[in-house]
Amino acid sequence: MVPPFSKTKFGTIYEFFVTLHNVVHFFSIVNLIIRILSLLKLMLRFVQIPYLLDLYQDIIQKEFILNAEANKTIV
């Protein structure tokens, strides 16, 4: 049942507001998806940083050991 509103180029004003409402909901859902993806990206960054720091620390320790061994051979 269509409410008895005046006709416009959109059909009725009711149909226009229903369409507008659907468009607003669509963009709010898109915005929610974007926020969830950005949150996941942020979480992934915080998960990777400690792993990369550990990896970097291991590399530095191995390089330090290699330098110490190289210094022993020189002396």
N, CA, C and O atoms as a Tripos MOL2 file, in Angstrom:
@<TRIPOS>MOLECULE
protein
  300   299    75     0     0
PROTEIN
NO_CHARGES

@<TRIPOS>ATOM
      1 N           0.8460   -1.1880    0.0000 N.3       1 MET1
      2 CA          0.0000    0.0000    0.0000 C.3       1 MET1
      3 C           0.8830    1.2400    0.0000 C.2       1 MET1
      4 O           1.7670    1.3820    0.8450 O.2       1 MET1
      5 N           0.6440    2.1230   -0.9370 N.am      2 VAL2
      6 CA          1.4170    3.3560   -1.0420 C.3       2 VAL2
      7 C           0.6410    4.4630   -0.3550 C.2       2 VAL2
      8 O          -0.5340    4.6710   -0.6550 O.2       2 VAL2
      9 N           1.2850    5.1840    0.5730 N.am      3 PRO3
     10 CA          0.5740    6.2820    1.2380 C.3       3 PRO3
     11 C           0.1710    7.3580    0.2330 C.2       3 PRO3
     12 O           0.8660    7.5720   -0.7600 O.2       3 PRO3
     13 N          -0.9300    8.0250    0.4820 N.am      4 PRO4
     14 CA         -1.4350    9.0120   -0.4900 C.3       4 PRO4
     15 C          -0.6800   10.3420   -0.4030 C.2       4 PRO4
     16 O          -1.2380   11.3580    0.0120 O.2       4 PRO4
     17 N           0.6020   10.3180   -0.8020 N.am      5 PHE5
     18 CA          1.3670   11.5570   -0.8580 C.3       5 PHE5
     19 C           1.3410   12.0970   -2.2770 C.2       5 PHE5
     20 O           0.9460   11.4040   -3.2140 O.2       5 PHE5
     21 N           1.7640   13.3330   -2.4190 N.am      6 SER6
     22 CA          1.7450   13.9440   -3.7520 C.3       6 SER6
     23 C           2.8450   13.3310   -4.6140 C.2       6 SER6
     24 O           3.8860   12.9070   -4.1140 O.2       6 SER6
     25 N           2.5920   13.2960   -5.9030 N.am      7 LYS7
     26 CA          3.5470   12.7170   -6.8430 C.3       7 LYS7
     27 C           4.6760   13.7060   -7.1150 C.2       7 LYS7
     28 O           4.4520   14.9090   -7.2480 O.2       7 LYS7
     29 N           5.8910   13.1730   -7.1930 N.am      8 THR8
     30 CA          7.0430   13.9600   -7.6230 C.3       8 THR8
     31 C           7.7170   13.1850   -8.7350 C.2       8 THR8
     32 O           7.1930   12.1660   -9.1840 O.2       8 THR8
     33 N           8.8840   13.6560   -9.1920 N.am      9 LYS9
     34 CA          9.5790   12.9150  -10.2390 C.3       9 LYS9
     35 C          10.1970   11.6270   -9.7000 C.2       9 LYS9
     36 O          10.6480   10.7940  -10.4860 O.2       9 LYS9
     37 N          10.2290   11.4410   -8.3700 N.am     10 PHE10
     38 CA         10.7370   10.2160   -7.7650 C.3      10 PHE10
     39 C           9.6290    9.1910   -7.5540 C.2      10 PHE10
     40 O           9.8890    8.1480   -6.9550 O.2      10 PHE10
     41 N           8.4440    9.4310   -8.0020 N.am     11 GLY11
     42 CA          7.2930    8.6220   -7.6190 C.3      11 GLY11
     43 C           6.6250    9.3680   -6.4850 C.2      11 GLY11
     44 O           6.2690   10.5360   -6.6420 O.2      11 GLY11
     45 N           6.4520    8.7390   -5.3830 N.am     12 THR12
     46 CA          5.8980    9.4460   -4.2280 C.3      12 THR12
     47 C           7.0340    9.8950   -3.3220 C.2      12 THR12
     48 O           8.1510    9.3860   -3.4190 O.2      12 THR12
     49 N           6.7550   10.8200   -2.4670 N.am     13 ILE13
     50 CA          7.7490   11.2810   -1.4980 C.3      13 ILE13
     51 C           8.1350   10.1270   -0.5810 C.2      13 ILE13
     52 O           9.2860   10.0250   -0.1560 O.2      13 ILE13
     53 N           7.1860    9.2680   -0.2800 N.am     14 TYR14
     54 CA          7.4490    8.0930    0.5550 C.3      14 TYR14
     55 C           8.5110    7.1970   -0.0870 C.2      14 TYR14
     56 O           9.4500    6.7650    0.5820 O.2      14 TYR14
     57 N           8.3630    6.9200   -1.3770 N.am     15 GLU15
     58 CA          9.3350    6.0820   -2.0740 C.3      15 GLU15
     59 C          10.7090    6.7420   -2.0950 C.2      15 GLU15
     60 O          11.7320    6.0660   -1.9890 O.2      15 GLU15
     61 N          10.7260    8.0640   -2.2310 N.am     16 PHE16
     62 CA         11.9940    8.7930   -2.2180 C.3      16 PHE16
     63 C          12.7010    8.6130   -0.8760 C.2      16 PHE16
     64 O          13.9030    8.3500   -0.8360 O.2      16 PHE16
     65 N          11.9510    8.7570    0.2290 N.am     17 PHE17
     66 CA         12.5820    8.6190    1.5390 C.3      17 PHE17
     67 C          12.9830    7.1780    1.8350 C.2      17 PHE17
     68 O          13.9770    6.9420    2.5210 O.2      17 PHE17
     69 N          12.2220    6.2170    1.3260 N.am     18 VAL18
     70 CA         12.6130    4.8140    1.4900 C.3      18 VAL18
     71 C          13.9170    4.5550    0.7420 C.2      18 VAL18
     72 O          14.8070    3.8800    1.2600 O.2      18 VAL18
     73 N          14.0350    5.0870   -0.4670 N.am     19 THR19
     74 CA         15.2660    4.9300   -1.2440 C.3      19 THR19
     75 C          16.4350    5.6150   -0.5440 C.2      19 THR19
     76 O          17.5320    5.0620   -0.4660 O.2      19 THR19
     77 N          16.1950    6.8070   -0.0420 N.am     20 LEU20
     78 CA         17.2290    7.5410    0.6850 C.3      20 LEU20
     79 C          17.6740    6.7590    1.9270 C.2      20 LEU20
     80 O          18.8640    6.6840    2.2320 O.2      20 LEU20
     81 N          16.7170    6.1900    2.6250 N.am     21 HIS21
     82 CA         17.0020    5.3840    3.8130 C.3      21 HIS21
     83 C          17.8570    4.1740    3.4490 C.2      21 HIS21
     84 O          18.8060    3.8490    4.1630 O.2      21 HIS21
     85 N          17.5290    3.5060    2.3440 N.am     22 ASN22
     86 CA         18.3020    2.3400    1.9110 C.3      22 ASN22
     87 C          19.7240    2.7300    1.5170 C.2      22 ASN22
     88 O          20.6730    2.0030    1.8090 O.2      22 ASN22
     89 N          19.8690    3.8700    0.8590 N.am     23 VAL23
     90 CA         21.2030    4.3400    0.4630 C.3      23 VAL23
     91 C          22.0450    4.6490    1.6970 C.2      23 VAL23
     92 O          23.2240    4.3010    1.7510 O.2      23 VAL23
     93 N          21.4430    5.3010    2.6850 N.am     24 VAL24
     94 CA         22.1650    5.6190    3.9190 C.3      24 VAL24
     95 C          22.5890    4.3360    4.6320 C.2      24 VAL24
     96 O          23.7070    4.2550    5.1430 O.2      24 VAL24
     97 N          21.7210    3.3460    4.6720 N.am     25 HIS25
     98 CA         22.0840    2.0720    5.2920 C.3      25 HIS25
     99 C          23.2120    1.3900    4.5390 C.2      25 HIS25
    100 O          24.1200    0.8270    5.1510 O.2      25 HIS25
    101 N          23.1610    1.4370    3.2180 N.am     26 PHE26
    102 CA         24.2140    0.8270    2.4070 C.3      26 PHE26
    103 C          25.5700    1.4490    2.7330 C.2      26 PHE26
    104 O          26.5490    0.7340    2.9450 O.2      26 PHE26
    105 N          25.6280    2.7860    2.7720 N.am     27 PHE27
    106 CA         26.9040    3.4400    3.0410 C.3      27 PHE27
    107 C          27.3520    3.2430    4.4850 C.2      27 PHE27
    108 O          28.5530    3.2180    4.7520 O.2      27 PHE27
    109 N          26.4190    3.1040    5.4200 N.am     28 SER28
    110 CA         26.8290    2.8350    6.7990 C.3      28 SER28
    111 C          27.4090    1.4260    6.9170 C.2      28 SER28
    112 O          28.3390    1.2060    7.6930 O.2      28 SER28
    113 N          26.8720    0.4730    6.1590 N.am     29 ILE29
    114 CA         27.4270   -0.8820    6.1610 C.3      29 ILE29
    115 C          28.8170   -0.8810    5.5250 C.2      29 ILE29
    116 O          29.7290   -1.5440    6.0190 O.2      29 ILE29
    117 N          28.9760   -0.1340    4.4260 N.am     30 VAL30
    118 CA         30.2940   -0.0200    3.7920 C.3      30 VAL30
    119 C          31.2900    0.6080    4.7670 C.2      30 VAL30
    120 O          32.4300    0.1570    4.8720 O.2      30 VAL30
    121 N          30.8560    1.6470    5.4740 N.am     31 ASN31
    122 CA         31.7170    2.3010    6.4600 C.3      31 ASN31
    123 C          32.1090    1.3290    7.5730 C.2      31 ASN31
    124 O          33.2580    1.3250    8.0140 O.2      31 ASN31
    125 N          31.1720    0.5170    8.0260 N.am     32 LEU32
    126 CA         31.4560   -0.4760    9.0650 C.3      32 LEU32
    127 C          32.4880   -1.4940    8.5810 C.2      32 LEU32
    128 O          33.4010   -1.8570    9.3230 O.2      32 LEU32
    129 N          32.3440   -1.9480    7.3500 N.am     33 ILE33
    130 CA         33.3050   -2.9060    6.7900 C.3      33 ILE33
    131 C          34.6930   -2.2820    6.7130 C.2      33 ILE33
    132 O          35.6850   -2.9350    7.0350 O.2      33 ILE33
    133 N          34.7700   -1.0210    6.2880 N.am     34 ILE34
    134 CA         36.0590   -0.3300    6.2050 C.3      34 ILE34
    135 C          36.6820   -0.1960    7.5870 C.2      34 ILE34
    136 O          37.8890   -0.3810    7.7430 O.2      34 ILE34
    137 N          35.8720    0.1230    8.5920 N.am     35 ARG35
    138 CA         36.4020    0.2480    9.9590 C.3      35 ARG35
    139 C          36.9160   -1.0880   10.4800 C.2      35 ARG35
    140 O          37.9600   -1.1360   11.1300 O.2      35 ARG35
    141 N          36.1970   -2.1730   10.2030 N.am     36 ILE36
    142 CA         36.6410   -3.4990   10.6520 C.3      36 ILE36
    143 C          37.9550   -3.8760    9.9710 C.2      36 ILE36
    144 O          38.8560   -4.4160   10.6130 O.2      36 ILE36
    145 N          38.0640   -3.5920    8.6760 N.am     37 LEU37
    146 CA         39.2990   -3.9130    7.9650 C.3      37 LEU37
    147 C          40.4740   -3.0910    8.4840 C.2      37 LEU37
    148 O          41.5830   -3.6090    8.6130 O.2      37 LEU37
    149 N          40.2410   -1.8200    8.7800 N.am     38 SER38
    150 CA         41.3320   -0.9950    9.3070 C.3      38 SER38
    151 C          41.7290   -1.4580   10.7090 C.2      38 SER38
    152 O          42.9060   -1.4050   11.0660 O.2      38 SER38
    153 N          40.7610   -1.9080   11.5030 N.am     39 LEU39
    154 CA         41.0810   -2.4440   12.8270 C.3      39 LEU39
    155 C          41.9010   -3.7260   12.7070 C.2      39 LEU39
    156 O          42.8480   -3.9310   13.4670 O.2      39 LEU39
    157 N          41.5440   -4.5840   11.7600 N.am     40 LEU40
    158 CA         42.3180   -5.8040   11.5420 C.3      40 LEU40
    159 C          43.7380   -5.4740   11.0930 C.2      40 LEU40
    160 O          44.6970   -6.1220   11.5120 O.2      40 LEU40
    161 N          43.8620   -4.4630   10.2400 N.am     41 LYS41
    162 CA         45.1830   -4.0410    9.7870 C.3      41 LYS41
    163 C          46.0230   -3.5390   10.9540 C.2      41 LYS41
    164 O          47.2130   -3.8440   11.0460 O.2      41 LYS41
    165 N          45.4080   -2.7730   11.8400 N.am     42 LEU42
    166 CA         46.1070   -2.2580   13.0180 C.3      42 LEU42
    167 C          46.5250   -3.4010   13.9400 C.2      42 LEU42
    168 O          47.6430   -3.4070   14.4550 O.2      42 LEU42
    169 N          45.6360   -4.3640   14.1490 N.am     43 MET43
    170 CA         45.9640   -5.5160   14.9900 C.3      43 MET43
    171 C          47.1090   -6.3180   14.3770 C.2      43 MET43
    172 O          47.9950   -6.7860   15.0930 O.2      43 MET43
    173 N          47.0920   -6.4760   13.0640 N.am     44 LEU44
    174 CA         48.1500   -7.2150   12.3860 C.3      44 LEU44
    175 C          49.4850   -6.5000   12.5510 C.2      44 LEU44
    176 O          50.5210   -7.1470   12.7050 O.2      44 LEU44
    177 N          49.4650   -5.1700   12.5200 N.am     45 ARG45
    178 CA         50.7000   -4.4070   12.7040 C.3      45 ARG45
    179 C          51.2670   -4.6540   14.1010 C.2      45 ARG45
    180 O          52.4760   -4.8290   14.2520 O.2      45 ARG45
    181 N          50.4070   -4.6700   15.1270 N.am     46 PHE46
    182 CA         50.8950   -4.8880   16.4820 C.3      46 PHE46
    183 C          51.3220   -6.3310   16.7080 C.2      46 PHE46
    184 O          52.1370   -6.6020   17.5890 O.2      46 PHE46
    185 N          50.7840   -7.2590   15.9260 N.am     47 VAL47
    186 CA         51.2240   -8.6460   16.0430 C.3      47 VAL47
    187 C          52.5800   -8.8110   15.3660 C.2      47 VAL47
    188 O          53.4320   -9.5470   15.8650 O.2      47 VAL47
    189 N          52.7900   -8.1400   14.2420 N.am     48 GLN48
    190 CA         54.0310   -8.3190   13.4910 C.3      48 GLN48
    191 C          55.2140   -7.6020   14.1210 C.2      48 GLN48
    192 O          56.3450   -8.0720   13.9970 O.2      48 GLN48
    193 N          54.9900   -6.4780   14.7950 N.am     49 ILE49
    194 CA         56.1140   -5.7020   15.3190 C.3      49 ILE49
    195 C          56.9360   -6.4980   16.3350 C.2      49 ILE49
    196 O          58.1600   -6.5120   16.2090 O.2      49 ILE49
    197 N          56.3400   -7.1640   17.3390 N.am     50 PRO50
    198 CA         57.1860   -7.9540   18.2500 C.3      50 PRO50
    199 C          57.9320   -9.0730   17.5290 C.2      50 PRO50
    200 O          59.0830   -9.3620   17.8550 O.2      50 PRO50
    201 N          57.2860   -9.7010   16.5550 N.am     51 TYR51
    202 CA         57.9540  -10.7590   15.7940 C.3      51 TYR51
    203 C          59.1510  -10.1870   15.0420 C.2      51 TYR51
    204 O          60.2300  -10.7790   15.0460 O.2      51 TYR51
    205 N          58.9620   -9.0400   14.3990 N.am     52 LEU52
    206 CA         60.0540   -8.4320   13.6520 C.3      52 LEU52
    207 C          61.1620   -7.9580   14.5840 C.2      52 LEU52
    208 O          62.3390   -8.0400   14.2320 O.2      52 LEU52
    209 N          60.8050   -7.4620   15.7740 N.am     53 LEU53
    210 CA         61.8280   -7.0480   16.7310 C.3      53 LEU53
    211 C          62.6500   -8.2420   17.2070 C.2      53 LEU53
    212 O          63.8690   -8.1410   17.3430 O.2      53 LEU53
    213 N          61.9900   -9.3700   17.4600 N.am     54 ASP54
    214 CA         62.7230  -10.5780   17.8520 C.3      54 ASP54
    215 C          63.6500  -11.0330   16.7320 C.2      54 ASP54
    216 O          64.7960  -11.4090   16.9800 O.2      54 ASP54
    217 N          63.1530  -10.9970   15.5090 N.am     55 LEU55
    218 CA         63.9620  -11.3930   14.3630 C.3      55 LEU55
    219 C          65.1650  -10.4690   14.2150 C.2      55 LEU55
    220 O          66.2820  -10.9230   13.9650 O.2      55 LEU55
    221 N          64.9260   -9.1700   14.3700 N.am     56 TYR56
    222 CA         66.0010   -8.1870   14.2640 C.3      56 TYR56
    223 C          67.0310   -8.3900   15.3730 C.2      56 TYR56
    224 O          68.2340   -8.2730   15.1360 O.2      56 TYR56
    225 N          66.5590   -8.6930   16.5830 N.am     57 GLN57
    226 CA         67.4640   -8.9250   17.7080 C.3      57 GLN57
    227 C          68.3080  -10.1780   17.4730 C.2      57 GLN57
    228 O          69.4970  -10.1860   17.7900 O.2      57 GLN57
    229 N          67.7150  -11.2300   16.9250 N.am     58 ASP58
    230 CA         68.4720  -12.4420   16.6020 C.3      58 ASP58
    231 C          69.5480  -12.1490   15.5660 C.2      58 ASP58
    232 O          70.6770  -12.6260   15.6810 O.2      58 ASP58
    233 N          69.1930  -11.3650   14.5560 N.am     59 ILE59
    234 CA         70.1710  -11.0180   13.5190 C.3      59 ILE59
    235 C          71.3210  -10.2260   14.1240 C.2      59 ILE59
    236 O          72.4810  -10.4760   13.7970 O.2      59 ILE59
    237 N          71.0160   -9.2760   15.0020 N.am     60 ILE60
    238 CA         72.0640   -8.4700   15.6380 C.3      60 ILE60
    239 C          72.9650   -9.3540   16.5040 C.2      60 ILE60
    240 O          74.1850   -9.1910   16.4970 O.2      60 ILE60
    241 N          72.3660  -10.2910   17.2510 N.am     61 GLN61
    242 CA         73.1780  -11.1760   18.0900 C.3      61 GLN61
    243 C          74.0950  -12.0510   17.2400 C.2      61 GLN61
    244 O          75.2640  -12.2330   17.5820 O.2      61 GLN61
    245 N          73.5810  -12.5930   16.1430 N.am     62 LYS62
    246 CA         74.4140  -13.4250   15.2670 C.3      62 LYS62
    247 C          75.5300  -12.5970   14.6430 C.2      62 LYS62
    248 O          76.6630  -13.0610   14.5170 O.2      62 LYS62
    249 N          75.2020  -11.3680   14.2530 N.am     63 GLU63
    250 CA         76.2210  -10.5050   13.6690 C.3      63 GLU63
    251 C          77.2890  -10.1560   14.7070 C.2      63 GLU63
    252 O          78.4760  -10.0940   14.3850 O.2      63 GLU63
    253 N          76.8650   -9.9280   15.9480 N.am     64 PHE64
    254 CA         77.8090   -9.6290   17.0250 C.3      64 PHE64
    255 C          78.7410  -10.8160   17.2610 C.2      64 PHE64
    256 O          79.9440  -10.6340   17.4470 O.2      64 PHE64
    257 N          78.1860  -12.0320   17.2540 N.am     65 ILE65
    258 CA         78.9990  -13.2400   17.4430 C.3      65 ILE65
    259 C          79.9780  -13.3970   16.2860 C.2      65 ILE65
    260 O          81.1460  -13.7230   16.5010 O.2      65 ILE65
    261 N          79.5100  -13.1670   15.0610 N.am     66 LEU66
    262 CA         80.3960  -13.2790   13.9020 C.3      66 LEU66
    263 C          81.5080  -12.2430   13.9670 C.2      66 LEU66
    264 O          82.6530  -12.5430   13.6280 O.2      66 LEU66
    265 N          81.1880  -11.0270   14.3970 N.am     67 ASN67
    266 CA         82.2190   -9.9970   14.5260 C.3      67 ASN67
    267 C          83.2300  -10.3700   15.5980 C.2      67 ASN67
    268 O          84.4300  -10.1500   15.4300 O.2      67 ASN67
    269 N          82.7440  -10.9360   16.7040 N.am     68 ALA68
    270 CA         83.6570  -11.3520   17.7720 C.3      68 ALA68
    271 C          84.5850  -12.4540   17.2810 C.2      68 ALA68
    272 O          85.7770  -12.4410   17.5920 O.2      68 ALA68
    273 N          84.0560  -13.4100   16.5190 N.am     69 GLU69
    274 CA         84.8930  -14.4800   15.9730 C.3      69 GLU69
    275 C          85.8900  -13.9240   14.9710 C.2      69 GLU69
    276 O          87.0400  -14.3610   14.9240 O.2      69 GLU69
    277 N          85.4510  -12.9650   14.1730 N.am     70 ALA70
    278 CA         86.3570  -12.3550   13.2050 C.3      70 ALA70
    279 C          87.4730  -11.6020   13.9180 C.2      70 ALA70
    280 O          88.6180  -11.6310   13.4690 O.2      70 ALA70
    281 N          87.1610  -10.9320   15.0140 N.am     71 ASN71
    282 CA         88.1890  -10.2160   15.7690 C.3      71 ASN71
    283 C          89.1800  -11.1830   16.4040 C.2      71 ASN71
    284 O          90.3620  -10.8620   16.5230 O.2      71 ASN71
    285 N          88.7140  -12.3630   16.8150 N.am     72 LYS72
    286 CA         89.6190  -13.3600   17.3910 C.3      72 LYS72
    287 C          90.6200  -13.8400   16.3450 C.2      72 LYS72
    288 O          91.7990  -14.0290   16.6440 O.2      72 LYS72
    289 N          90.1430  -14.0330   15.1230 N.am     73 THR73
    290 CA         91.0480  -14.5340   14.0900 C.3      73 THR73
    291 C          92.0660  -13.4750   13.6990 C.2      73 THR73
    292 O          93.1940  -13.8110   13.3380 O.2      73 THR73
    293 N          91.6900  -12.2050   13.7630 N.am     74 ILE74
    294 CA         92.6320  -11.1390   13.4170 C.3      74 ILE74
    295 C          93.7250  -11.0530   14.4740 C.2      74 ILE74
    296 O          94.9010  -10.8920   14.1480 O.2      74 ILE74
    297 N          93.3340  -11.1590   15.7390 N.am     75 VAL75
    298 CA         94.3120  -11.0570   16.8330 C.3      75 VAL75
    299 C          95.0240  -12.3620   16.9460 C.2      75 VAL75
    300 O          95.8970  -12.5170   17.8000 O.2      75 VAL75
@<TRIPOS>BOND
     1     1     2 1
     2     2     3 1
     3     3     4 2
     4     3     5 am
     5     5     6 1
     6     6     7 1
     7     7     8 2
     8     7     9 am
     9     9    10 1
    10    10    11 1
    11    11    12 2
    12    11    13 am
    13    13    14 1
    14    14    15 1
    15    15    16 2
    16    15    17 am
    17    17    18 1
    18    18    19 1
    19    19    20 2
    20    19    21 am
    21    21    22 1
    22    22    23 1
    23    23    24 2
    24    23    25 am
    25    25    26 1
    26    26    27 1
    27    27    28 2
    28    27    29 am
    29    29    30 1
    30    30    31 1
    31    31    32 2
    32    31    33 am
    33    33    34 1
    34    34    35 1
    35    35    36 2
    36    35    37 am
    37    37    38 1
    38    38    39 1
    39    39    40 2
    40    39    41 am
    41    41    42 1
    42    42    43 1
    43    43    44 2
    44    43    45 am
    45    45    46 1
    46    46    47 1
    47    47    48 2
    48    47    49 am
    49    49    50 1
    50    50    51 1
    51    51    52 2
    52    51    53 am
    53    53    54 1
    54    54    55 1
    55    55    56 2
    56    55    57 am
    57    57    58 1
    58    58    59 1
    59    59    60 2
    60    59    61 am
    61    61    62 1
    62    62    63 1
    63    63    64 2
    64    63    65 am
    65    65    66 1
    66    66    67 1
    67    67    68 2
    68    67    69 am
    69    69    70 1
    70    70    71 1
    71    71    72 2
    72    71    73 am
    73    73    74 1
    74    74    75 1
    75    75    76 2
    76    75    77 am
    77    77    78 1
    78    78    79 1
    79    79    80 2
    80    79    81 am
    81    81    82 1
    82    82    83 1
    83    83    84 2
    84    83    85 am
    85    85    86 1
    86    86    87 1
    87    87    88 2
    88    87    89 am
    89    89    90 1
    90    90    91 1
    91    91    92 2
    92    91    93 am
    93    93    94 1
    94    94    95 1
    95    95    96 2
    96    95    97 am
    97    97    98 1
    98    98    99 1
    99    99   100 2
   100    99   101 am
   101   101   102 1
   102   102   103 1
   103   103   104 2
   104   103   105 am
   105   105   106 1
   106   106   107 1
   107   107   108 2
   108   107   109 am
   109   109   110 1
   110   110   111 1
   111   111   112 2
   112   111   113 am
   113   113   114 1
   114   114   115 1
   115   115   116 2
   116   115   117 am
   117   117   118 1
   118   118   119 1
   119   119   120 2
   120   119   121 am
   121   121   122 1
   122   122   123 1
   123   123   124 2
   124   123   125 am
   125   125   126 1
   126   126   127 1
   127   127   128 2
   128   127   129 am
   129   129   130 1
   130   130   131 1
   131   131   132 2
   132   131   133 am
   133   133   134 1
   134   134   135 1
   135   135   136 2
   136   135   137 am
   137   137   138 1
   138   138   139 1
   139   139   140 2
   140   139   141 am
   141   141   142 1
   142   142   143 1
   143   143   144 2
   144   143   145 am
   145   145   146 1
   146   146   147 1
   147   147   148 2
   148   147   149 am
   149   149   150 1
   150   150   151 1
   151   151   152 2
   152   151   153 am
   153   153   154 1
   154   154   155 1
   155   155   156 2
   156   155   157 am
   157   157   158 1
   158   158   159 1
   159   159   160 2
   160   159   161 am
   161   161   162 1
   162   162   163 1
   163   163   164 2
   164   163   165 am
   165   165   166 1
   166   166   167 1
   167   167   168 2
   168   167   169 am
   169   169   170 1
   170   170   171 1
   171   171   172 2
   172   171   173 am
   173   173   174 1
   174   174   175 1
   175   175   176 2
   176   175   177 am
   177   177   178 1
   178   178   179 1
   179   179   180 2
   180   179   181 am
   181   181   182 1
   182   182   183 1
   183   183   184 2
   184   183   185 am
   185   185   186 1
   186   186   187 1
   187   187   188 2
   188   187   189 am
   189   189   190 1
   190   190   191 1
   191   191   192 2
   192   191   193 am
   193   193   194 1
   194   194   195 1
   195   195   196 2
   196   195   197 am
   197   197   198 1
   198   198   199 1
   199   199   200 2
   200   199   201 am
   201   201   202 1
   202   202   203 1
   203   203   204 2
   204   203   205 am
   205   205   206 1
   206   206   207 1
   207   207   208 2
   208   207   209 am
   209   209   210 1
   210   210   211 1
   211   211   212 2
   212   211   213 am
   213   213   214 1
   214   214   215 1
   215   215   216 2
   216   215   217 am
   217   217   218 1
   218   218   219 1
   219   219   220 2
   220   219   221 am
   221   221   222 1
   222   222   223 1
   223   223   224 2
   224   223   225 am
   225   225   226 1
   226   226   227 1
   227   227   228 2
   228   227   229 am
   229   229   230 1
   230   230   231 1
   231   231   232 2
   232   231   233 am
   233   233   234 1
   234   234   235 1
   235   235   236 2
   236   235   237 am
   237   237   238 1
   238   238   239 1
   239   239   240 2
   240   239   241 am
   241   241   242 1
   242   242   243 1
   243   243   244 2
   244   243   245 am
   245   245   246 1
   246   246   247 1
   247   247   248 2
   248   247   249 am
   249   249   250 1
   250   250   251 1
   251   251   252 2
   252   251   253 am
   253   253   254 1
   254   254   255 1
   255   255   256 2
   256   255   257 am
   257   257   258 1
   258   258   259 1
   259   259   260 2
   260   259   261 am
   261   261   262 1
   262   262   263 1
   263   263   264 2
   264   263   265 am
   265   265   266 1
   266   266   267 1
   267   267   268 2
   268   267   269 am
   269   269   270 1
   270   270   271 1
   271   271   272 2
   272   271   273 am
   273   273   274 1
   274   274   275 1
   275   275   276 2
   276   275   277 am
   277   277   278 1
   278   278   279 1
   279   279   280 2
   280   279   281 am
   281   281   282 1
   282   282   283 1
   283   283   284 2
   284   283   285 am
   285   285   286 1
   286   286   287 1
   287   287   288 2
   288   287   289 am
   289   289   290 1
   290   290   291 1
   291   291   292 2
   292   291   293 am
   293   293   294 1
   294   294   295 1
   295   295   296 2
   296   295   297 am
   297   297   298 1
   298   298   299 1
   299   299   300 2
@<TRIPOS>SUBSTRUCTURE
     1 MET1         2 RESIDUE 1 A MET
     2 VAL2         6 RESIDUE 1 A VAL
     3 PRO3        10 RESIDUE 1 A PRO
     4 PRO4        14 RESIDUE 1 A PRO
     5 PHE5        18 RESIDUE 1 A PHE
     6 SER6        22 RESIDUE 1 A SER
     7 LYS7        26 RESIDUE 1 A LYS
     8 THR8        30 RESIDUE 1 A THR
     9 LYS9        34 RESIDUE 1 A LYS
    10 PHE10       38 RESIDUE 1 A PHE
    11 GLY11       42 RESIDUE 1 A GLY
    12 THR12       46 RESIDUE 1 A THR
    13 ILE13       50 RESIDUE 1 A ILE
    14 TYR14       54 RESIDUE 1 A TYR
    15 GLU15       58 RESIDUE 1 A GLU
    16 PHE16       62 RESIDUE 1 A PHE
    17 PHE17       66 RESIDUE 1 A PHE
    18 VAL18       70 RESIDUE 1 A VAL
    19 THR19       74 RESIDUE 1 A THR
    20 LEU20       78 RESIDUE 1 A LEU
    21 HIS21       82 RESIDUE 1 A HIS
    22 ASN22       86 RESIDUE 1 A ASN
    23 VAL23       90 RESIDUE 1 A VAL
    24 VAL24       94 RESIDUE 1 A VAL
    25 HIS25       98 RESIDUE 1 A HIS
    26 PHE26      102 RESIDUE 1 A PHE
    27 PHE27      106 RESIDUE 1 A PHE
    28 SER28      110 RESIDUE 1 A SER
    29 ILE29      114 RESIDUE 1 A ILE
    30 VAL30      118 RESIDUE 1 A VAL
    31 ASN31      122 RESIDUE 1 A ASN
    32 LEU32      126 RESIDUE 1 A LEU
    33 ILE33      130 RESIDUE 1 A ILE
    34 ILE34      134 RESIDUE 1 A ILE
    35 ARG35      138 RESIDUE 1 A ARG
    36 ILE36      142 RESIDUE 1 A ILE
    37 LEU37      146 RESIDUE 1 A LEU
    38 SER38      150 RESIDUE 1 A SER
    39 LEU39      154 RESIDUE 1 A LEU
    40 LEU40      158 RESIDUE 1 A LEU
    41 LYS41      162 RESIDUE 1 A LYS
    42 LEU42      166 RESIDUE 1 A LEU
    43 MET43      170 RESIDUE 1 A MET
    44 LEU44      174 RESIDUE 1 A LEU
    45 ARG45      178 RESIDUE 1 A ARG
    46 PHE46      182 RESIDUE 1 A PHE
    47 VAL47      186 RESIDUE 1 A VAL
    48 GLN48      190 RESIDUE 1 A GLN
    49 ILE49      194 RESIDUE 1 A ILE
    50 PRO50      198 RESIDUE 1 A PRO
    51 TYR51      202 RESIDUE 1 A TYR
    52 LEU52      206 RESIDUE 1 A LEU
    53 LEU53      210 RESIDUE 1 A LEU
    54 ASP54      214 RESIDUE 1 A ASP
    55 LEU55      218 RESIDUE 1 A LEU
    56 TYR56      222 RESIDUE 1 A TYR
    57 GLN57      226 RESIDUE 1 A GLN
    58 ASP58      230 RESIDUE 1 A ASP
    59 ILE59      234 RESIDUE 1 A ILE
    60 ILE60      238 RESIDUE 1 A ILE
    61 GLN61      242 RESIDUE 1 A GLN
    62 LYS62      246 RESIDUE 1 A LYS
    63 GLU63      250 RESIDUE 1 A GLU
    64 PHE64      254 RESIDUE 1 A PHE
    65 ILE65      258 RESIDUE 1 A ILE
    66 LEU66      262 RESIDUE 1 A LEU
    67 ASN67      266 RESIDUE 1 A ASN
    68 ALA68      270 RESIDUE 1 A ALA
    69 GLU69      274 RESIDUE 1 A GLU
    70 ALA70      278 RESIDUE 1 A ALA
    71 ASN71      282 RESIDUE 1 A ASN
    72 LYS72      286 RESIDUE 1 A LYS
    73 THR73      290 RESIDUE 1 A THR
    74 ILE74      294 RESIDUE 1 A ILE
    75 VAL75      298 RESIDUE 1 A VAL
